[in-house]
Amino acid sequence: MDLALAALEAAGADVAYRVCGTSAALLQGVTLPVGDIDLLLGRREDVDAFGAALSAFPCLYPAAWIPVSAQYFARYEVNGAELELSTIEQRADSDDIEVGSGPWRHYVLIACGSHQVPAVRLELRLVSELLRDRADRYDPLLDHLGTHGFDAGLLRRALDARRIPAHQRRLVHDRLAWPA
């Protein structure tokens, strides 16, 4: 990712982004399976500008609107890693989820090579993985949050906003030793 960000800087492009998905968790020290690097961008023009900065790298999927997921999306290969650039253009009633304004409001800065990158908070990442019922992703997140701490208010709001079922809420409360 450092190479991609260096290319962005060299192109003089100034785009706001957030590292999302499993790569955001990995950057924050969570050991879990990661298939690609997901960057959320604010506008379609930002995806295009980032893509132009990556023109020296193989483009695996040219920028295009994907209606079913309501996102403008592109994929590149940078040093053997797949880098996905996208907008997520879904309306959200809450800023405590990983779509809408959530990633823009709830993030941490993490050192990545020579850059400080904004990565979505793990509380939001956990709720996204609970929604997908991906235990191979939410188990390591729960372990990490249980060891390193978490924002209980943010997690509670995210669980409520995504209407996480009672059995998964119990799992979260039990694993984090968090009073219900």
N, C-alpha and C positions, 0 to 999 in steps of 0.2 A: 504494500500500500504506500510505503514511503516513496517508491519510484513513481507511482501514479500522481501523488501529491506534488512531487518535484516537477513533473511534467506540467501539471496545472499551474504552478507558480511560474515556470519558464514561459508559459503561454500568456502570462499576465491576466489570467482569468480570476475573477474574484467571485466565487460562488459559495453560498452557505450550504453546508451538508451536515449530516449526522451519520455515524456508523451505526447500523442497525443489525438485526438478526444475530445469528450465533457468533459472528465475528466481533460484535460489540461485547458479547460475554467473554470471549477468549481474550480480548484486549484487557479486560478487567480481571483476568486471572482465573476464570472458570475453565476447567478442563472438560470439554465436551466436543462432540463431532462437529466439524465445520467444513462445509462444502464449497463456500465461496465467500467473498467479501461484499456485503450489501451497503451501498451508500444511498441514503435518502437525500434528495435535493428538493429545494422549494418550488422550482418552476421548470417547465419544459425547456426553456431557454438555457437553464443551468445544466441540464442533461446534455444538451447540444454543445454547450461551451466546454464541458468536461470531456465529452467525446472528441471534440476537435483537438483538445490538448493531448488526447491519447491516440492520435492518428498514426503514430509510429508503431503502435501495437496492433495485433490482430483483433478485428472486430468480429465477434462471434454472433452477435444479434444487433443489427442496426437499430437506432432509436425509432420507436414506433409506439403509437397509442394502443393499449390493450384494454378494450372495453370491459371484459369480464372481471378484471381485477382493478379497474379504474386507475390505471397507472401508465405513465409514459416511461418506457423502459429501454435500456440498452445493455449489452454485455460485451466485455473486452477480456482478453487474456493478457495479463501483465506479469512477466517473469514466472510463467507457469501457473499463476493463480487466476481464477475467474473473478472479475470485478464487475458487479452489477450496479448500474446507476438507474435510479427511478424516482419518479414522483409517486405519491399516493394521494389520489384526488378523491378521497371519500370524506363525506361530512361526518363529523363525530360530535356527539353531545357532551363529551368529556375531554379534558386535556390530560387525563390520567390513564390514557391508553397509548398503544404504540402506533396509532394512526392519528390523523388530524394534527392538532398542535402539540400533542404529548411529547414527541421526540424533540421538538424545538424548545419546550419548556423544561423537560426533565432529562438532563444529560450530565455527564461528567467529562472533564478533559483528561485524556490519557496520553502518555508519551508513546509515540510510535515512530521509531527511527529518529529523524531530526525534526519531527513535527509533534505538536500537541493536537490530538484529534478529539472532537466531541462525539462521545459514544452514549447511546441511549441507556438510561438507568436500568439496572438489573431487575428492579421491581416490575417494570413494564414488560421486559423480556420474559420474565417468569410467567406473567399472566397470558402472554401470547402463546407460550408453549403449553400451558394448561389448557387453553382453548383448543389447541391442536391435539391434545392428549398424547404428547410426545415425551414419554417418561425418560428416554435417553437424553433429553434436553432439560426437562424440568428437575429431574433428580440432582444433577450436578449444580444447577442454579440454587436449589434449596440447600444443598450442602454448603455452598459458598456463602449464601446469605446467612445461614445459621452460624457459620464460623466468623464472618467478617462484619456482621451487622446489616441492618436495613432500615429504611424509612417506613415505620409501621403505618403512618398516616397515608403515605402515598400508596403503599401496597393495599391497604384496606379500600381506598377509593378506587384503585384499579380493579380489584376483585369485584367491587360493587358495579362499576361502570360496565364491565364485561359480563356481569351476571354469572359469575363462576358458580357451578353447582355446589350444594352443601357437602358432598363427599370429597370434592377437591379442596374446598375450604378447610375441612377437617384435616386433610393431609397437610396442607400448608401450616395450619396452626400447630399440629403435632410435631412436624419436622422442625419448625422454627421455635418450638417451646414458647409459643406466642399465645397469650390468653385469648379465648374466643370472645 
